Amino acid sequence: KSGGQHPNHQRKNYKANNNRHSNRNNKTQLRSRNQISHAVLSNSLVEVSTSRQLIESSDGIQNRRRVMNRLDSMLCNWSDSLLPTASYADMLTTSSKKSTTNKSNHPSLLSFGSYRLGVHTPDADVDCLVLAPPHIQRHDFFDSWITVLKNAEVSDLHPVATAYTPVVKFSMYGIKIDMVFARINHVQLNWLAEHKLRLEQVKEEKKMMKENSVETEFDQTSSTVIVHHNNEADELDEITDKIAEVVVSDQMLIGLDETSVRCVNGVRVSQYLLAIVGTNPTRLENFRLTLRIVKEWARVHGLYSNVLGFLGGVNWAILVCWVCKENPNAKPSMLLNLFFRTFANWSWPHPVLLAKQQHHPIKGVSSHPIWDPVNNFRDAKHFMPIITPCYPSMNSSYNVGEPQLRRIQNELRRATKISHDVCFGRKTWSDLFKGNDFFRQHANYLQVDIISTQEDDFREWFGLCEARMRILIAGLENPSFGTQAYPFAKFFTRKEEDGKHVSSFFVALRFAEDTEKVDLGPLIVDYLQIVNSWDGRKETMDLAINIVSQKNLPSFAFEVECEKENEVDDDSTSSETSTNTNEEVASGLDDDTSNVDASKATKTVQKSPPRSAKKKLEPGHDSGTPSMFISPLKRAKIS
């Protein structure tokens, strides 16, 4: 009567609440029973890494060490040849400690990237930095050092002196090398000399140990020779590597120009990542295993390429390191699950930061621009900022555009669901690397063929066209025309029967709901003007841009779905191969702006104002919202 419930009602509610709690506990217990332990899941990740050949063999590692030692020796001899006078050499010697003799004349070779992090695959290249003494200039690196390489055991030599980060690319003993250069001043000469002296002392000890590493003993009872191996020499290999990969502190930036600072930044970022996760051996291996899987997943799904506006090795490494830092005790399977879930739901363009940004350098270091979206309008326009942790902090993913970010987010969401299913036994980790539907979920594709009749010319022509491909992708992303671009970060390179070297790149296209006709000519004209006006273009170099419908995609496009164990999707063999294209995209362009061969077109379309341009998407709507665009398989008439 005072508002309380009848005792019978109280008993009923009490029983109901008990039943609800009991059901909830039963579900929790059922969920925990169904979920596979992360120890088991992590072991299966190791098996996947092995089956997909993501871990290099001991012989392969030794080969890389031999290449690095050979290059170090070549750099020392090259440095000695550049000493201008004996008095200058004496000055360098006296400026260092007496015990260091002339080691200050010699450069140091430091690795970074996947090799430094210990996550390189057998076919990966080695990124390395030449830290040179003051008597060596950058123009020497791109002049006399190139001559040294030409006379050595190298192939595929390709210096790029005009790049944002100048680099020399080549191969030695089957190992691809990307080498950058930085020149220190006299302040750091003592440090450089001491480092080289210590490294050579360890190498000399290792040489002596290897000479005495095999001992023989005659067993009189069995009349056999017993061989004893000394493992100390192998242990010294690891010690030598650690000494060679010296820590480059902020003091090393004193006197460096902006280009040299960018070159040194790769080494500094790698050592910072290892400092975060490498203090504990277990955590280091967890980081490495997770990063290997993430990079392989990105490669399979066409998301791995910095030059094409996706993410490269350092970007993925920073993201994985961020997850490891936030979850230091998590096992690899949990780290992988958290990685996909975290960045599938990340609020871009909110930046990923491993450390608080350092706005001012230490005393003696010149001030350099850092990533600052508040005061720099260009930085504010970045779509997916992943900030390097060392001064000067930069956005390592400034190349990422809206089309690339959209594809990355879509694949991250898909991977999140798969990894969740793996944890409950509904799928396996192998499902992360198969079932890619990129070449099945779109109706129309833009196929770009980079062609040359000469192999050397093809290498140069391909480099130019690849470096400018982001311009083509950005042009195809045009809300005014009602177009969305979905690029796939993979080139399909082959040699055809007529001897031509061809590399194909694909961009899927989607269109706004009311789009009936699209003229792609104005959207690709900027890209064509740049590549066609290149001074180094020869008659042996050609470019073809064609529209291909899904059913006419070439069969090699589906090879990306094959796993390394040669497990091929059954449906991929049924795709039709087409050597002729439907319509020539560039046919609507003026003759003086395009050198694309129009004779290959099966239909010529005159340039006309696209109807879709008159039907722009409503202001205020996000052009990237999928609901604003037609379903993937709905076709529009394209010129």
C-alpha positions in Angstrom: 0.0 0.0 0.0 3.0 2.3 0.5 4.1 1.8 -3.1 6.0 -1.4 -2.5 5.5 -4.5 -4.5 3.6 -7.5 -3.4 5.8 -10.2 -1.9 4.9 -12.6 -4.6 5.9 -10.1 -7.3 9.2 -9.5 -5.5 9.9 -13.3 -5.5 9.0 -13.4 -9.3 11.3 -10.5 -10.1 14.1 -12.0 -8.0 13.8 -15.3 -9.9 13.7 -13.4 -13.2 16.8 -11.5 -12.3 18.6 -14.6 -11.2 17.7 -16.3 -14.5 19.0 -13.3 -16.5 22.3 -13.3 -14.6 22.5 -17.1 -15.0 21.9 -16.8 -18.8 24.5 -14.1 -19.0 27.1 -16.1 -17.1 26.3 -19.2 -19.3 26.9 -17.1 -22.4 30.1 -15.8 -21.0 31.3 -19.3 -20.2 30.2 -20.5 -23.6 32.0 -17.7 -25.3 35.2 -18.4 -23.3 35.0 -22.1 -24.1 34.5 -21.4 -27.8 37.3 -18.9 -28.1 40.7 -20.4 -29.0 43.6 -19.4 -26.7 45.9 -16.8 -28.0 48.9 -19.1 -27.4 47.5 -21.5 -30.0 46.5 -18.7 -32.4 50.0 -17.2 -32.1 51.6 -20.5 -32.9 49.5 -20.8 -36.0 50.6 -17.4 -37.0 54.2 -18.7 -37.0 53.2 -21.6 -39.2 51.5 -19.1 -41.6 54.7 -17.0 -41.7 56.7 -20.1 -42.5 54.4 -21.4 -45.2 54.2 -18.1 -46.9 58.0 -17.8 -46.8 58.0 -14.5 -44.8 61.1 -15.5 -42.8 64.5 -15.6 -44.5 66.7 -18.6 -44.1 70.1 -18.5 -42.3 71.9 -18.8 -45.6 70.0 -15.8 -47.0 70.9 -13.8 -43.9 74.5 -14.7 -44.2 74.4 -13.6 -47.9 73.0 -10.2 -46.9 75.8 -9.8 -44.3 78.4 -10.6 -47.0 76.9 -7.9 -49.2 76.9 -5.3 -46.5 80.6 -6.2 -45.6 81.6 -6.0 -49.3 79.9 -2.6 -49.7 81.5 -1.3 -46.5 84.9 -2.3 -47.8 84.2 -0.7 -51.2 83.1 2.5 -49.5 86.4 2.7 -47.4 88.5 2.3 -50.6 86.4 4.9 -52.4 86.7 7.3 -49.5 90.5 6.9 -49.5 90.7 7.7 -53.2 88.9 11.0 -52.6 91.3 12.4 -50.1 92.5 15.6 -51.8 96.0 16.0 -50.3 98.3 14.4 -47.8 98.1 17.4 -45.5 94.3 17.2 -45.5 94.5 13.5 -44.6 96.9 14.4 -41.8 94.5 17.0 -40.5 91.7 14.4 -40.4 94.0 12.0 -38.5 95.2 14.5 -35.9 91.6 15.7 -35.3 90.8 12.2 -34.1 92.3 10.3 -31.2 95.6 8.7 -31.9 94.2 5.2 -31.3 91.8 5.7 -34.1 94.5 6.1 -36.8 92.9 6.9 -40.1 89.5 5.4 -39.5 87.9 8.8 -39.5 88.5 8.9 -43.3 86.0 6.0 -43.8 82.2 6.2 -44.1 79.9 4.1 -42.0 77.2 1.9 -43.6 74.0 1.8 -41.5 70.9 -0.2 -42.4 67.3 0.8 -41.7 63.8 -0.3 -42.7 62.7 -4.0 -42.7 66.3 -5.3 -42.6 67.1 -3.3 -39.6 63.9 -4.3 -37.9 64.4 -7.9 -38.7 61.2 -8.4 -40.6 62.5 -8.6 -44.2 61.3 -11.3 -46.6 63.8 -13.3 -48.8 63.1 -11.1 -51.8 63.1 -7.7 -49.9 65.6 -5.0 -50.5 68.1 -3.5 -48.0 67.8 0.2 -47.2 71.1 1.6 -46.1 72.6 4.9 -45.2 76.2 6.0 -46.1 77.3 8.3 -43.3 80.3 10.0 -44.9 83.2 12.1 -43.5 83.4 15.8 -44.6 85.8 15.3 -47.5 83.1 13.4 -49.5 80.4 15.6 -51.1 77.0 14.5 -52.3 78.0 15.0 -55.9 80.8 12.5 -55.4 78.2 10.0 -54.3 76.3 10.4 -57.5 79.5 10.6 -59.7 82.6 8.7 -58.6 80.7 6.2 -56.4 78.5 5.3 -59.4 81.6 4.6 -61.4 82.9 2.3 -58.6 79.6 0.4 -58.7 79.7 0.1 -62.5 83.1 -1.6 -62.2 81.9 -3.9 -59.4 79.5 -6.9 -59.2 76.3 -5.0 -59.4 73.4 -4.9 -61.7 70.2 -2.9 -62.3 72.1 0.3 -61.3 69.7 3.3 -61.2 70.8 6.5 -59.4 68.0 9.0 -58.7 69.8 12.2 -57.6 66.8 14.5 -58.1 64.4 12.6 -55.8 63.0 14.2 -52.6 65.3 11.7 -50.8 68.1 11.1 -53.3 68.9 7.4 -53.7 71.0 4.9 -55.6 69.3 1.7 -56.4 71.2 -1.5 -57.5 71.5 -5.2 -57.0 74.5 -7.1 -55.7 74.7 -10.9 -55.4 71.0 -11.1 -55.9 70.2 -8.6 -53.1 68.5 -5.3 -54.0 70.0 -2.3 -52.4 68.5 1.2 -51.8 71.4 3.5 -50.7 71.1 7.1 -49.4 73.8 9.5 -48.4 74.5 11.9 -45.6 77.7 13.9 -44.9 78.7 14.7 -41.3 81.0 17.6 -40.3 84.3 17.7 -38.3 82.4 17.7 -34.9 81.4 14.0 -35.4 84.7 12.8 -36.7 85.9 11.3 -33.4 82.6 9.5 -33.0 82.9 8.1 -36.6 86.5 7.0 -36.1 85.8 5.2 -32.8 82.8 3.4 -34.3 84.8 2.2 -37.3 87.7 1.1 -35.1 85.5 -0.9 -32.7 83.7 -2.5 -35.7 87.0 -3.6 -37.3 88.3 -5.0 -34.0 85.2 -7.3 -33.7 85.5 -8.4 -37.3 89.1 -9.3 -36.7 88.2 -11.4 -33.6 85.4 -13.1 -35.6 87.9 -13.9 -38.4 90.3 -15.6 -35.9 87.5 -17.5 -34.3 86.2 -18.9 -37.6 89.8 -20.1 -38.4 89.7 -22.0 -35.1 86.0 -22.9 -35.2 86.5 -26.5 -36.4 88.6 -28.8 -34.2 89.2 -32.5 -35.0 89.7 -35.4 -32.6 90.6 -39.0 -33.5 88.6 -41.6 -31.6 90.8 -44.7 -31.3 88.1 -47.0 -30.2 85.9 -46.4 -33.2 88.6 -45.3 -35.6 86.7 -42.2 -36.6 87.3 -38.5 -36.7 85.1 -36.4 -34.4 84.5 -32.8 -35.5 83.8 -30.1 -32.9 82.3 -26.8 -34.0 82.8 -23.5 -32.1 79.6 -21.5 -31.9 81.3 -18.4 -30.6 81.9 -17.2 -34.1 78.2 -17.3 -34.9 77.5 -15.3 -31.7 80.0 -12.7 -32.8 78.0 -12.3 -36.1 75.1 -10.9 -34.0 77.5 -8.7 -32.0 79.0 -7.3 -35.2 75.5 -6.5 -36.5 74.6 -4.6 -33.3 77.8 -2.6 -33.4 77.4 -1.8 -37.1 73.8 -0.5 -36.4 75.0 2.3 -34.2 72.6 4.7 -32.5 72.3 8.0 -34.4 71.5 10.6 -31.7 70.2 14.1 -32.1 73.8 15.4 -31.9 74.5 13.7 -35.3 72.2 16.3 -36.9 74.6 19.1 -36.2 75.7 20.7 -39.4 73.5 18.5 -41.7 71.5 20.1 -44.5 67.8 19.3 -44.9 68.4 16.6 -47.5 70.9 14.8 -45.2 68.5 15.1 -42.3 65.8 13.3 -44.3 68.3 10.6 -45.3 69.3 10.0 -41.6 65.7 10.0 -40.5 65.1 6.5 -41.7 67.8 5.1 -39.5 66.6 7.1 -36.5 63.0 6.0 -36.9 64.1 2.3 -37.1 66.2 2.5 -34.0 63.3 4.3 -32.1 60.9 1.6 -33.0 63.3 -1.1 -31.7 63.9 0.9 -28.5 60.2 0.8 -27.8 59.6 -2.9 -28.4 63.1 -4.3 -28.3 63.9 -4.1 -24.6 62.3 -7.4 -24.0 63.1 -10.3 -26.4 59.6 -11.7 -26.2 58.0 -8.4 -27.0 60.4 -7.9 -29.9 59.5 -11.2 -31.5 55.8 -10.5 -30.9 56.3 -7.1 -32.8 58.2 -8.8 -35.6 55.7 -11.6 -36.1 52.7 -9.2 -36.1 54.4 -6.8 -38.5 55.3 -9.6 -40.9 51.7 -10.7 -41.1 50.4 -7.2 -41.5 52.8 -6.4 -44.3 51.9 -9.6 -46.1 48.2 -8.9 -45.7 48.7 -5.4 -47.2 50.7 -6.8 -50.2 48.1 -9.4 -51.0 45.2 -6.9 -51.0 47.0 -4.2 -53.0 47.6 -1.8 -50.1 51.4 -1.8 -49.9 53.1 0.9 -51.9 54.2 4.3 -50.7 54.9 5.6 -54.2 51.3 4.8 -55.3 49.8 6.7 -52.4 49.2 3.7 -50.0 51.4 2.8 -47.0 54.9 1.5 -47.2 57.1 -0.4 -44.8 57.8 2.4 -42.3 54.1 3.3 -42.1 52.9 -0.2 -41.3 55.8 -0.5 -38.8 54.8 2.6 -36.9 51.1 1.5 -36.8 52.1 -2.0 -35.4 54.5 -0.4 -33.0 51.7 1.9 -31.7 49.6 -1.2 -30.9 52.5 -3.0 -29.3 53.2 0.1 -27.1 49.6 0.3 -26.0 49.4 -3.5 -25.3 53.0 -4.5 -24.2 52.0 -7.9 -22.8 49.7 -9.0 -25.6 50.5 -12.1 -27.7 50.9 -11.8 -31.5 47.4 -13.1 -32.3 45.9 -10.5 -29.9 48.1 -7.8 -31.3 47.0 -8.6 -34.8 43.3 -8.5 -33.8 43.8 -5.2 -32.0 45.6 -3.8 -35.0 42.8 -4.4 -37.4 40.1 -3.3 -35.0 42.0 -0.1 -33.9 42.7 1.3 -37.3 39.5 0.2 -38.9 37.8 2.5 -36.4 40.5 5.2 -36.3 39.2 8.8 -36.6 41.3 10.0 -39.5 42.8 12.6 -40.0 43.6 12.3 -36.3 47.4 11.6 -36.3 49.1 8.5 -35.1 51.9 9.6 -32.7 54.4 7.3 -30.9 55.8 10.3 -29.0 55.0 13.9 -28.3 56.3 16.1 -31.1 59.5 18.0 -30.5 59.1 21.5 -31.9 62.6 22.8 -31.3 65.9 21.0 -31.9 68.7 20.6 -29.4 71.5 23.3 -29.2 73.6 23.3 -32.3 71.1 21.7 -34.6 69.5 23.8 -37.3 65.8 24.3 -37.2 63.8 22.1 -39.7 60.2 22.2 -40.6 58.0 19.6 -38.8 54.5 18.3 -39.4 52.2 21.2 -38.2 48.6 21.1 -39.3 47.8 24.2 -37.3 50.2 26.6 -39.0 50.8 24.7 -42.3 47.7 24.5 -44.5 49.3 21.7 -46.6 49.8 19.6 -43.5 46.1 20.2 -42.6 45.0 18.6 -45.8 46.7 15.3 -45.2 44.2 12.4 -45.1 46.1 9.8 -43.0 48.9 11.3 -40.9 51.3 8.8 -39.4 54.0 10.9 -37.7 57.7 9.8 -37.4 58.8 9.9 -33.7 62.2 11.6 -34.2 63.1 15.3 -34.8 62.2 16.7 -37.2 58.8 14.8 -37.1 57.3 14.3 -40.5 54.1 12.7 -41.9 55.4 9.5 -43.3 52.2 8.9 -45.2 51.7 12.3 -46.8 51.3 10.5 -50.2 48.0 8.9 -49.1 45.0 10.3 -51.0 41.3 9.9 -50.5 40.9 6.9 -52.8 43.8 5.0 -51.1 42.4 5.8 -47.6 39.0 4.5 -48.6 40.4 1.2 -49.8 42.6 0.8 -46.7 39.7 1.3 -44.4 37.5 -1.1 -46.4 40.1 -3.8 -46.2 40.8 -3.1 -42.5 37.1 -3.6 -41.7 37.0 -6.9 -43.6 40.2 -8.1 -41.8 38.7 -7.2 -38.5 35.8 -9.5 -39.1 38.0 -12.3 -40.3 40.4 -12.0 -37.3 37.4 -12.1 -35.0 36.2 -15.3 -36.6 39.6 -16.8 -36.4 39.6 -16.3 -32.6 36.4 -18.4 -32.4 37.5 -21.1 -34.8 35.2 -20.2 -37.6 38.1 -19.3 -39.9 41.9 -19.6 -40.0 44.6 -17.1 -40.5 45.0 -18.2 -44.1 41.7 -16.6 -44.8 43.3 -13.2 -44.4 45.3 -13.8 -47.5 42.7 -15.2 -49.9 39.2 -14.3 -51.2 40.3 -10.9 -52.4 37.4 -9.6 -54.5 38.9 -6.5 -56.0 38.8 -7.8 -59.5 35.2 -9.2 -59.0 33.4 -6.4 -57.1 33.6 -3.6 -59.7 32.1 -3.3 -63.2 34.7 -1.1 -64.9 38.4 -0.8 -64.6 41.0 1.6 -66.0 44.0 -0.4 -67.3 47.3 1.4 -67.7 49.9 -0.4 -69.7 53.5 0.8 -69.5 55.3 -0.6 -72.6 58.8 -0.6 -74.0 60.6 -2.8 -76.5 64.0 -2.4 -74.7 64.6 -3.7 -71.2 66.8 -0.8 -70.1 64.4 1.8 -71.5 61.5 0.0 -69.9 63.1 0.4 -66.4 63.4 4.1 -66.8 60.0 4.6 -68.4 58.3 2.5 -65.8 60.0 4.5 -63.0 58.6 7.7 -64.4 55.1 6.5 -65.0 54.9 4.8 -61.6 56.2 7.9 -59.7 53.4 10.0 -61.4 50.6 7.5 -61.0 49.2 9.3 -58.0 48.3 12.2 -60.3 46.2 9.8 -62.4 44.5 8.4 -59.4 43.7 11.8 -57.9 42.3 13.0 -61.3 39.9 10.0 -61.4 38.5 10.9 -58.0 36.2 13.7 -59.0 32.9 14.4 -57.3 31.9 17.0 -59.9 32.0 14.2 -62.6 30.5 11.7 -60.2 33.5 9.4 -60.2 35.3 7.4 -57.5 38.6 5.7 -57.9 39.7 2.4 -56.3 43.3 1.8 -57.1 45.1 -1.6 -56.6 48.7 -1.3 -55.5 50.3 -3.9 -57.7 51.9 -3.8 -61.2 51.6 -6.9 -63.3 54.9 -7.1 -65.2 55.5 -9.5 -68.0 57.4 -10.0 -71.3 55.0 -10.7 -74.2 55.6 -13.0 -77.2 56.5 -10.1 -79.4 59.4 -9.1 -77.1 57.7 -6.1 -75.5 58.1 -5.5 -71.8 54.7 -4.5 -70.3 53.6 -3.6 -66.8 49.8 -3.2 -66.1 48.2 -1.1 -63.4 44.5 -1.1 -62.6 42.1 1.4 -61.1 38.5 0.4 -60.5 35.8 3.0 -61.2 32.5 3.7 -59.5 29.9 6.4 -60.5 27.3 8.6 -58.9 23.7 7.4 -58.9 22.5 9.7 -61.7 25.5 9.2 -63.9 24.7 8.0 -67.4 27.8 9.1 -69.4 31.3 10.0 -68.3 34.1 11.5 -70.4 37.3 10.4 -68.6 39.5 12.5 -71.0 39.6 15.6 -68.8 40.3 13.5 -65.7 43.5 11.9 -67.0 44.9 14.8 -69.1 47.2 16.1 -66.3 48.9 12.7 -66.0 49.3 12.4 -69.8 50.8 15.8 -70.1 53.4 15.0 -67.5 54.5 11.7 -68.9 54.3 12.7 -72.5 56.4 15.8 -72.0 59.3 13.9 -70.3 62.6 14.8 -72.0 64.0 11.3 -71.6 61.2 9.6 -73.5 62.3 7.5 -76.5 60.5 5.9 -79.5 60.8 2.6 -77.7 58.5 3.8 -74.9 54.7 3.7 -75.1 51.7 4.1 -72.9 48.2 2.7 -73.3 45.2 3.6 -71.2 42.0 1.6 -71.7 38.7 0.9 -70.2 38.1 -2.8 -69.4 34.9 -4.3 -68.2 35.0 -6.9 -65.5 34.3 -9.8 -67.8 37.1 -8.7 -70.2 39.8 -8.4 -67.5 43.0 -10.2 -68.5 43.6 -13.6 -66.7 46.9 -12.4 -65.1 44.9 -10.0 -63.0 43.5 -12.9 -61.0 46.9 -14.3 -60.2 47.0 -11.9 -57.2 44.4 -14.1 -55.6 46.7 -17.1 -55.7 48.4 -18.0 -52.4 52.1 -18.8 -52.3 51.1 -22.4 -51.8 49.6 -22.3 -55.3 46.1 -22.5 -54.0 44.0 -20.9 -56.7 40.4 -19.8 -56.6 38.4 -22.0 -58.9 36.5 -19.1 -60.3 39.6 -17.2 -61.4 40.2 -19.7 -64.3 36.9 -18.9 -65.8 37.7 -15.2 -66.4 37.9 -14.2 -70.0 41.1 -13.0 -71.5 40.9 -9.9 -73.8 43.8 -8.4 -75.7 41.6 -5.7 -77.2 40.2 -2.9 -75.2 36.6 -1.7 -75.3 37.2 2.0 -75.8 40.2 4.3 -75.8 40.0 6.7 -72.9 42.3 9.3 -74.4 40.4 9.5 -77.7 38.5 12.6 -76.3 41.8 14.5 -75.7 43.3 17.0 -78.0 46.1 15.6 -80.2 48.7 17.9 -78.8 48.2 16.8 -75.2 48.3 13.0 -75.6 50.7 10.6 -77.3 48.6 7.5 -76.4 48.2 5.4 -79.5 44.6 6.0 -80.6 44.8 3.4 -83.3 44.3 0.7 -80.6 40.9 2.0 -79.8 37.9 0.0 -81.0 35.7 3.1 -80.9 36.5 6.8 -81.2 34.4 9.1 -79.0 34.4 12.8 -79.5 35.0 15.1 -76.6 31.7 16.5 -75.2 30.5 18.0 -71.9 29.7 15.1 -69.6 26.1 15.0 -68.5 27.1 14.0 -65.0 28.9 17.3 -64.6 25.6 19.0 -64.7 24.3 16.7 -62.0 26.7 17.3 -59.2 26.4 15.7 -55.9 24.4 17.8 -53.4 26.5 20.2 -51.4 27.2 19.2 -47.9 27.3 15.5 -48.7 30.5 13.5 -48.3 31.5 12.4 -51.8 33.2 9.4 -50.3 30.0 8.0 -48.8 29.3 4.7 -50.7 25.5 5.3 -50.6 26.0 8.3 -52.9 27.3 6.0 -55.6 25.8 3.2 -57.6 26.2 -0.4 -56.6 29.5 -2.0 -57.6 28.1 -4.0 -60.6 25.8 -1.3 -62.1 27.3 -0.1 -65.3 27.4 3.4 -66.8 28.2 4.4 -70.4 31.8 5.5 -70.5 33.7 7.4 -73.2 
